[in-house]
Amino acid sequence: MLTGIGLRNFKAFGDEMQEAPLSKITLIYGPNSGGKSSIIQALLLLKQSHEGHYNQGAMELIPRGRYADLGSFPSLIHKHDIDLELGIKVEFDAEERALTRSLPIPTRRNRSFRFRKRFTEGLSGCVDLIFVAEPSDDSDSKDSSELSSVGYRLTHDYNEGMALDIQLELERNFAEPSDNGDSLETPKFNWQNSDSIDSFAKFAAENLTSLIRHDRDDVAQNSMTRAEWSSLLENSSVETALYAYGLPYTIRPFIETGTFTPRSNRLTIPLMADYRYNMDRITYLGPLRSYPERLYTVSGGGRESTGIRGEFTPHILHYNPSNVVGSVNEWFKKFRISYELDTSPLGSPELAGEHITIALKDEHTKTRVTLADVGFGINQLLPVIIEGIASPEDSIICVEQPEIHIHPRLQAHLADLMIDTIADEPVKRKQWIVETHSELLILRLQRRIREGEINSEDVSVLYVNPGQNGSTIEVLRLDEEGDFIDAWPHGFFDEGFNELMDA
């Protein structure tokens, strides 16, 4: 699951990095041509670049590919200024068990800390690895910790050179036995105003090194004052910061030659696998669906997505009649759509290939019709339903304007489909990232939060606002009752009210 995104100098977004949280359901609002589609396009850019060519281990940027046509680098860079630096960040949940095996952390009980590591290497861009270690639940392993969460940020740019940034901080109090057996309490560490910086310096020098290597013989003793630490944290020099941590011999080969230490590889390889897994799980359904037809040609082979225009909808229905067709009809009933769907083969496959028709039987008149006979609404809705029920577990479903040509009541029901498919159950656990203008989608989600079906943390509402210096992303928070904590930007959902008042 993706948990965050950041954009810098990408299309409508300017030089200031715009970051936003992504939840199980993320709705993206904003005016036309304001940049809201760019959030999904950035993910598609990473996906098609990930699936593309690699040059000496570095991933090449592919602006024009299978999922998105962004032209060229000059086309997608902000204001077409090729001297600007392009930045795209993604954060995601990583597989904790694999990383725990890859990263044994020797530490005393009751300690909890965060480890952040950044790599920058040519076209591969910038990678932030963020580890949060918690004490082991195993009572027999009091001197060990396990990773409780892992963050991963990736930024693509065209800068050359290497950089490495390491940061360690305490998440909560920890106790360290003294010589007489008493515990010495150290307050929670804070980079900005903590009085514990002086005592924490030695702790950081000792324990940070243990994450990179087991041998601590050459760790320098750090006796910097709080003021010196504060000054260091504001210093952008990676080398200076590393040497202050007492790690020159461990890190210097990476800085000077661009080679990872074996221990670093043990950290990065599992995370790269998780990054690739998340990229593979992204599916995309664009705003314009394929025109409904009376007859469809299908071919063999598995399909896990309906495609950019929903063009593989007939294929998925035909080759998965028992589970997909049945589930579609169940959702038709929940949506109060008075049709029952089925597929029928036509002709001789051995002569002309496989052809099918998708039929809809009217529950009232028992008349069978095709998608071409019932207008655009169901044809627009069907790929969205199938994407939700037929895509693999952990899919990251990106959809633009699912509400097009759909009755307002059905727009609200789409929110219930999303809620059902994000459940922590086998074959589900999906994520939705939706660019929309629909007020009814968010209203239904707010209602379900009030009713307790989902938590407010499961929903992110983003508003992309165009500005003179580039578009900005505003996060509109929801409280536990589903009410907005932050006000909507002027001129969006208040238009209907204004029309009534001006009448």
C-alpha positions as CSV (number, residue, x, y, z in Angstrom):
1,M,0.0,0.0,0.0
2,L,1.2,3.5,-0.9
3,T,1.2,5.8,2.1
4,G,2.4,9.1,0.7
5,I,3.4,10.9,-2.5
6,G,5.4,14.1,-3.2
7,L,5.8,16.0,-6.4
8,R,8.3,18.7,-7.4
9,N,8.6,20.4,-10.7
10,F,6.2,17.9,-12.3
11,K,3.8,19.5,-14.7
12,A,1.7,22.0,-12.8
13,F,3.7,21.5,-9.6
14,G,6.5,24.0,-8.9
15,D,9.8,24.0,-7.2
16,E,8.4,23.5,-3.7
17,M,7.9,19.8,-3.0
18,Q,4.1,19.1,-2.5
19,E,3.6,16.1,-0.3
20,A,0.4,14.4,0.7
21,P,-0.7,11.3,2.5
22,L,-2.3,8.4,0.7
23,S,-4.8,6.2,2.5
24,K,-6.8,3.1,1.7
25,I,-9.2,5.4,-0.2
26,T,-7.8,8.7,-1.5
27,L,-10.0,11.2,-3.3
28,I,-8.4,13.9,-5.3
29,Y,-10.4,17.1,-6.0
30,G,-9.7,20.4,-7.7
31,P,-10.5,22.6,-10.6
32,N,-10.0,21.5,-14.2
33,S,-6.4,21.7,-15.5
34,G,-5.2,22.4,-11.9
35,G,-3.0,19.3,-11.7
36,K,-5.0,16.7,-9.8
37,S,-4.6,14.2,-12.6
38,S,-0.8,14.7,-12.3
39,I,-0.8,12.8,-9.0
40,I,-2.0,9.6,-10.7
41,Q,0.2,10.3,-13.8
42,A,3.3,10.5,-11.6
43,L,2.6,7.0,-10.3
44,L,2.0,5.8,-13.8
45,L,5.3,7.4,-14.9
46,L,7.1,5.4,-12.1
47,K,5.3,2.2,-13.1
48,Q,6.1,2.3,-16.8
49,S,9.7,3.4,-16.0
50,H,10.0,0.5,-13.6
51,E,8.8,-1.9,-16.3
52,G,11.1,-0.3,-18.9
53,H,14.8,-0.3,-19.6
54,Y,17.6,-0.2,-17.0
55,N,21.0,1.3,-17.8
56,Q,23.8,-0.1,-15.7
57,G,21.3,-0.8,-12.9
58,A,19.7,2.7,-13.1
59,M,16.1,3.0,-14.0
60,E,15.5,5.1,-17.1
61,L,12.7,7.6,-17.1
62,I,10.0,6.7,-19.7
63,P,7.6,9.7,-20.1
64,R,5.8,8.1,-23.0
65,G,4.8,4.5,-22.3
66,R,2.2,1.9,-21.8
67,Y,0.2,3.7,-19.1
68,A,0.7,7.4,-19.6
69,D,1.8,9.6,-22.5
70,L,3.6,12.5,-20.9
71,G,5.5,13.3,-24.1
72,S,9.1,13.9,-23.2
73,F,11.1,15.3,-20.3
74,P,10.7,18.9,-21.6
75,S,6.9,18.2,-21.8
76,L,6.5,17.1,-18.2
77,I,9.0,19.3,-16.4
78,H,7.4,22.4,-14.8
79,K,7.1,25.3,-17.3
80,H,9.1,23.2,-19.8
81,D,12.3,24.4,-18.1
82,I,14.7,21.5,-18.6
83,D,17.2,23.0,-16.1
84,L,14.8,22.3,-13.3
85,E,15.1,19.2,-11.1
86,L,12.3,16.7,-11.3
87,G,11.2,15.1,-8.0
88,I,8.7,12.3,-7.3
89,K,8.4,10.7,-3.9
90,V,6.5,7.6,-2.9
91,E,6.1,6.1,0.5
92,F,4.7,2.6,1.1
93,D,4.3,-0.1,3.7
94,A,7.1,-2.7,3.4
95,E,7.1,-6.4,4.3
96,E,8.3,-6.4,7.9
97,R,9.2,-10.0,8.4
98,A,11.6,-10.1,5.5
99,L,13.3,-6.9,6.7
100,T,13.5,-8.1,10.2
101,R,15.5,-11.1,9.0
102,S,17.7,-8.8,6.9
103,L,18.2,-6.3,9.6
104,P,19.0,-7.7,13.1
105,I,19.2,-4.8,15.4
106,P,21.2,-5.3,18.6
107,T,19.6,-3.0,21.2
108,R,18.5,-3.1,24.8
109,R,14.8,-3.6,25.7
110,N,12.5,-0.6,25.9
111,R,14.3,1.2,23.1
112,S,12.5,2.3,20.1
113,F,14.1,4.4,17.3
114,R,13.8,5.5,13.7
115,F,16.6,5.0,11.2
116,R,16.5,7.0,8.0
117,K,18.9,6.4,5.1
118,R,19.1,8.2,1.8
119,F,20.8,7.2,-1.4
120,T,21.2,9.3,-4.5
121,E,22.8,7.9,-7.7
122,G,22.5,9.4,-11.1
123,L,19.3,8.5,-12.9
124,S,18.2,6.2,-10.1
125,G,17.4,9.3,-8.2
126,C,17.0,9.6,-4.4
127,V,15.9,6.8,-2.1
128,D,14.9,7.4,1.5
129,L,14.7,4.3,3.7
130,I,12.9,4.8,7.1
131,F,13.0,2.1,9.7
132,V,11.1,2.2,13.0
133,A,12.4,-0.5,15.4
134,E,10.3,-1.6,18.4
135,P,11.3,-4.0,21.3
136,S,10.7,-7.7,20.5
137,D,7.5,-9.2,21.9
138,D,9.5,-12.4,22.6
139,S,10.2,-12.3,26.3
140,D,13.2,-14.6,25.8
141,S,14.8,-12.0,23.5
142,K,15.1,-9.0,25.7
143,D,18.1,-7.6,23.9
144,S,16.7,-7.6,20.4
145,S,14.2,-5.5,18.5
146,E,12.1,-6.0,15.5
147,L,11.1,-3.6,12.7
148,S,7.6,-2.3,13.4
149,S,7.3,-0.2,10.3
150,V,9.3,0.8,7.3
151,G,9.0,3.8,5.0
152,Y,10.5,4.1,1.5
153,R,10.7,7.3,-0.6
154,L,12.0,7.5,-4.2
155,T,12.8,10.6,-6.1
156,H,13.8,10.6,-9.7
157,D,16.0,13.4,-11.0
158,Y,18.8,14.0,-13.5
159,N,21.5,15.0,-11.0
160,E,24.8,13.2,-11.0
161,G,26.8,12.4,-7.9
162,M,26.3,10.5,-4.7
163,A,24.8,11.4,-1.3
164,L,24.0,9.6,1.9
165,D,22.1,10.9,4.8
166,I,21.6,9.0,8.0
167,Q,19.3,10.1,10.9
168,L,18.5,8.3,14.1
169,E,16.0,9.4,16.7
170,L,14.2,8.0,19.7
171,E,10.5,7.4,19.4
172,R,9.9,7.1,23.1
173,N,11.7,6.8,26.4
174,F,14.3,4.0,26.9
175,A,16.0,2.7,30.0
176,E,19.7,1.7,30.1
177,P,20.9,-0.2,33.2
178,S,23.7,1.6,35.1
179,D,26.6,-0.1,36.9
180,N,24.6,-0.4,40.1
181,G,21.6,-2.0,38.4
182,D,19.4,1.2,38.4
183,S,17.8,2.4,35.2
184,L,18.8,5.8,33.9
185,E,15.8,7.4,32.2
186,T,16.5,9.4,29.0
187,P,13.8,11.7,27.8
188,K,12.2,11.4,24.4
189,F,14.6,12.8,21.8
190,N,13.7,15.8,19.7
191,W,15.9,17.2,17.0
192,Q,14.8,20.8,17.6
193,N,14.5,21.5,21.3
194,S,15.5,18.4,23.3
195,D,17.8,18.8,26.3
196,S,18.9,15.2,25.8
197,I,21.0,16.0,22.7
198,D,24.3,16.0,24.7
199,S,23.7,12.6,26.2
200,F,22.2,11.3,23.0
201,A,25.2,12.0,21.0
202,K,27.2,9.1,22.4
203,F,24.2,6.8,22.1
204,A,23.7,7.7,18.5
205,A,27.4,7.1,17.6
206,E,27.3,3.7,19.2
207,N,24.0,2.4,18.1
208,L,23.8,3.9,14.6
209,T,27.0,2.1,13.7
210,S,25.6,-1.2,14.9
211,L,23.0,-0.9,12.1
212,I,25.6,-0.6,9.4
213,R,28.2,-3.1,10.9
214,H,28.8,-5.2,13.9
215,D,32.3,-4.1,14.6
216,R,32.4,-0.9,16.7
217,D,36.2,-0.7,17.4
218,D,36.7,2.4,15.2
219,V,33.7,4.4,16.4
220,A,34.7,7.8,17.4
221,Q,33.5,9.2,20.7
222,N,31.2,12.1,20.1
223,S,31.2,14.9,22.6
224,M,29.5,17.6,20.7
225,T,27.4,20.2,22.5
226,R,23.7,20.7,21.9
227,A,24.4,23.9,20.0
228,E,26.9,22.1,17.8
229,W,24.4,19.4,17.1
230,S,21.8,21.9,16.1
231,S,24.2,23.6,13.8
232,L,25.1,20.2,12.3
233,L,21.5,19.4,11.6
234,E,21.1,22.5,9.5
235,N,24.3,21.7,7.6
236,S,23.5,20.2,4.1
237,S,26.9,18.6,3.9
238,V,26.3,14.8,4.0
239,E,30.0,14.1,4.6
240,T,30.2,16.4,7.6
241,A,27.1,14.9,9.1
242,L,28.5,11.4,8.7
243,Y,31.8,12.1,10.2
244,A,30.1,13.7,13.2
245,Y,28.3,10.4,13.7
246,G,31.7,8.7,13.9
247,L,31.2,6.7,10.7
248,P,33.9,7.9,8.2
249,Y,35.5,4.5,7.7
250,T,32.2,2.7,7.2
251,I,30.6,5.2,4.8
252,R,33.5,6.7,2.9
253,P,33.7,3.9,0.3
254,F,30.0,4.6,-0.6
255,I,30.5,8.4,-0.8
256,E,33.7,8.2,-2.9
257,T,33.0,5.2,-5.2
258,G,29.3,4.9,-5.2
259,T,29.4,1.3,-4.0
260,F,27.1,-0.1,-1.3
261,T,28.6,-1.9,1.6
262,P,27.4,-5.5,2.0
263,R,25.4,-4.5,5.0
264,S,23.7,-1.7,3.0
265,N,22.8,-4.2,0.3
266,R,21.1,-6.3,3.0
267,L,18.9,-3.3,3.8
268,T,18.2,-2.1,0.3
269,I,17.5,-5.4,-1.6
270,P,14.3,-6.3,0.4
271,L,13.1,-2.7,0.0
272,M,13.7,-2.6,-3.7
273,A,11.7,-5.8,-3.9
274,D,8.8,-4.1,-2.0
275,Y,9.0,-1.1,-4.3
276,R,8.8,-3.2,-7.4
277,Y,5.9,-5.2,-5.8
278,N,4.0,-2.0,-5.3
279,M,4.7,-0.7,-8.8
280,D,3.5,-4.0,-10.2
281,R,0.3,-3.7,-8.2
282,I,-0.7,-0.4,-9.7
283,T,-3.7,-0.6,-12.1
284,Y,-5.2,2.3,-14.0
285,L,-8.6,3.0,-15.4
286,G,-8.8,6.3,-17.3
287,P,-11.8,8.7,-17.6
288,L,-13.0,7.5,-21.0
289,R,-14.1,3.9,-21.4
290,S,-14.3,1.9,-24.6
291,Y,-17.5,2.3,-26.6
292,P,-20.0,-0.4,-25.9
293,E,-20.3,-3.1,-28.6
294,R,-22.7,-5.9,-29.4
295,L,-19.9,-8.3,-30.2
296,Y,-16.5,-8.7,-28.6
297,T,-13.4,-10.6,-29.6
298,V,-11.5,-12.2,-26.7
299,S,-8.2,-14.0,-26.6
300,G,-6.5,-16.4,-24.2
301,G,-4.3,-15.5,-21.3
302,G,-4.9,-14.1,-17.9
303,R,-5.9,-10.5,-17.3
304,E,-5.7,-8.9,-13.9
305,S,-7.0,-5.5,-14.9
306,T,-9.7,-4.1,-17.1
307,G,-7.2,-1.9,-18.9
308,I,-6.8,1.9,-19.4
309,R,-10.2,2.2,-21.2
310,G,-11.9,-0.9,-19.7
311,E,-11.1,-2.7,-22.9
312,F,-10.4,-6.0,-21.2
313,T,-13.7,-6.1,-19.4
314,P,-15.2,-8.7,-21.8
315,H,-12.1,-10.8,-21.5
316,I,-12.2,-11.0,-17.6
317,L,-16.0,-11.7,-17.7
318,H,-15.6,-14.5,-20.2
319,Y,-12.7,-16.3,-18.6
320,N,-14.0,-15.9,-15.0
321,P,-17.7,-16.6,-15.3
322,S,-18.3,-18.2,-11.9
323,N,-16.7,-15.7,-9.5
324,V,-16.5,-12.4,-11.5
325,V,-19.9,-12.6,-13.2
326,G,-21.5,-13.7,-10.0
327,S,-19.9,-10.9,-8.0
328,V,-20.9,-8.3,-10.6
329,N,-24.5,-9.4,-10.3
330,E,-24.3,-9.1,-6.5
331,W,-23.1,-5.6,-6.8
332,F,-25.8,-4.8,-9.4
333,K,-28.3,-5.7,-6.7
334,K,-26.6,-3.6,-4.1
335,F,-26.6,-0.7,-6.6
336,R,-30.3,-1.4,-7.3
337,I,-29.5,-2.0,-11.0
338,S,-32.4,-4.1,-12.4
339,Y,-30.3,-6.2,-14.8
340,E,-28.6,-9.5,-14.5
341,L,-25.4,-9.9,-16.6
342,D,-24.1,-12.9,-18.4
343,T,-21.8,-13.7,-21.4
344,S,-22.5,-16.0,-24.3
345,P,-20.0,-17.4,-26.9
346,L,-20.8,-16.9,-30.6
347,G,-19.6,-18.6,-33.8
348,S,-16.9,-21.2,-34.3
349,P,-13.7,-20.4,-32.3
350,E,-11.7,-22.9,-34.4
351,L,-12.5,-20.8,-37.5
352,A,-12.8,-17.2,-36.5
353,G,-11.4,-17.1,-32.9
354,E,-13.4,-16.5,-29.8
355,H,-16.3,-14.0,-29.9
356,I,-18.7,-13.3,-27.2
357,T,-21.7,-11.0,-26.4
358,I,-22.3,-9.5,-23.0
359,A,-26.0,-9.6,-22.3
360,L,-28.1,-7.9,-19.7
361,K,-31.5,-9.4,-18.7
362,D,-34.1,-7.0,-17.5
363,E,-35.4,-8.4,-14.2
364,H,-38.8,-6.9,-14.8
365,T,-39.5,-7.7,-18.4
366,K,-37.0,-10.6,-18.8
367,T,-35.8,-9.0,-22.0
368,R,-32.2,-9.6,-22.9
369,V,-30.2,-6.7,-24.4
370,T,-26.6,-5.8,-25.0
371,L,-24.4,-3.1,-23.5
372,A,-24.9,-1.1,-26.7
373,D,-28.7,-1.0,-26.0
374,V,-28.6,0.5,-22.5
375,G,-26.6,3.6,-23.0
376,F,-23.2,4.7,-21.5
377,G,-23.9,4.5,-17.7
378,I,-23.6,0.8,-17.1
379,N,-20.8,0.6,-19.7
380,Q,-18.9,3.2,-17.6
381,L,-19.7,1.6,-14.3
382,L,-18.9,-2.0,-15.2
383,P,-15.1,-1.7,-15.5
384,V,-14.9,0.1,-12.1
385,I,-16.8,-2.7,-10.4
386,I,-14.7,-5.4,-12.1
387,E,-11.5,-3.6,-11.3
388,G,-12.6,-3.6,-7.6
389,I,-13.5,-7.3,-7.4
390,A,-11.2,-9.0,-10.0
391,S,-7.9,-7.2,-9.5
392,P,-5.4,-9.1,-7.3
393,E,-5.0,-8.6,-3.6
394,D,-2.9,-5.5,-2.7
395,S,-3.8,-3.8,-5.9
396,I,-3.4,0.0,-6.0
397,I,-6.4,1.0,-8.2
398,C,-6.0,4.4,-9.8
399,V,-9.2,5.7,-11.4
400,E,-10.0,9.0,-13.1
401,Q,-13.6,10.3,-12.9
402,P,-15.4,7.1,-12.1
403,E,-18.7,9.1,-11.9
404,I,-18.8,10.0,-15.6
405,H,-22.3,9.2,-17.1
406,I,-23.4,7.6,-13.8
407,H,-26.6,8.4,-11.9
408,P,-26.0,10.3,-8.6
409,R,-27.3,7.4,-6.6
410,L,-24.8,5.1,-8.2
411,Q,-22.0,7.5,-7.6
412,A,-22.6,7.2,-3.9
413,H,-22.8,3.4,-4.1
414,L,-19.3,3.4,-5.7
415,A,-18.0,4.5,-2.3
416,D,-19.5,1.3,-0.8
417,L,-17.7,-0.8,-3.4
418,M,-14.4,0.9,-2.4
419,I,-15.1,0.3,1.3
420,D,-15.8,-3.4,0.7
421,T,-12.6,-4.0,-1.3
422,I,-10.2,-2.4,1.1
423,A,-11.2,-4.8,3.9
424,D,-8.4,-6.7,5.5
425,E,-9.5,-10.0,4.0
426,P,-8.1,-12.5,1.5
427,V,-8.4,-11.3,-2.2
428,K,-9.2,-7.8,-1.0
429,R,-6.8,-5.4,0.9
430,K,-6.9,-3.0,-2.1
431,Q,-6.2,0.7,-2.3
432,W,-8.1,3.3,-4.3
433,I,-6.6,6.5,-5.6
434,V,-9.4,8.4,-7.3
435,E,-9.4,11.7,-9.2
436,T,-13.0,12.9,-9.1
437,H,-15.4,15.9,-9.1
438,S,-18.1,13.9,-7.3
439,E,-19.5,15.4,-4.1
440,L,-21.6,12.2,-3.5
441,L,-18.5,10.0,-3.2
442,I,-17.1,11.9,-0.2
443,L,-20.6,12.3,1.3
444,R,-21.1,8.6,1.4
445,L,-17.7,8.0,2.9
446,Q,-18.4,10.6,5.6
447,R,-21.6,8.8,6.3
448,R,-19.9,5.4,6.6
449,I,-17.3,6.9,9.0
450,R,-20.1,8.2,11.2
451,E,-21.7,4.7,11.1
452,G,-18.4,3.1,12.1
453,E,-17.9,1.0,8.9
454,I,-14.5,2.6,8.3
455,N,-12.2,4.9,10.2
456,S,-11.3,8.4,9.2
457,E,-7.7,7.3,8.8
458,D,-8.8,5.1,6.0
459,V,-9.8,8.1,3.8
460,S,-7.5,10.9,2.5
461,V,-9.1,13.9,0.8
462,L,-6.7,16.0,-1.3
463,Y,-7.5,19.3,-3.0
464,V,-5.1,20.5,-5.8
465,N,-5.2,24.2,-6.0
466,P,-3.5,26.0,-8.9
467,G,-1.3,29.0,-8.1
468,Q,1.1,31.5,-9.6
469,N,4.1,29.5,-8.3
470,G,2.6,26.2,-9.2
471,S,-0.2,24.0,-7.9
472,T,-0.3,23.1,-4.2
473,I,-1.9,20.1,-2.5
474,E,-4.2,20.8,0.4
475,V,-5.0,17.9,2.8
476,L,-8.6,18.1,4.0
477,R,-8.7,16.1,7.2
478,L,-11.7,14.2,8.6
479,D,-12.5,13.7,12.2
480,E,-13.8,10.6,13.9
481,E,-17.4,11.6,13.0
482,G,-16.6,12.0,9.4
483,D,-16.8,15.8,9.5
484,F,-14.2,17.9,7.8
485,I,-11.7,19.6,10.1
486,D,-10.4,21.8,7.3
487,A,-12.7,24.0,5.2
488,W,-13.2,23.3,1.5
489,P,-11.5,25.8,-0.8
490,H,-13.8,28.5,-2.0
491,G,-15.7,27.7,-5.2
492,F,-16.0,24.0,-5.2
493,F,-18.9,22.2,-3.4
494,D,-20.5,25.6,-2.6
495,E,-21.6,26.2,-6.2
496,G,-25.0,24.6,-5.8
497,F,-25.7,26.7,-2.7
498,N,-24.7,29.8,-4.6
499,E,-27.0,29.0,-7.5
500,L,-29.9,28.6,-5.1
501,M,-29.1,31.9,-3.3
502,D,-28.8,33.8,-6.5
503,A,-32.0,32.5,-8.0
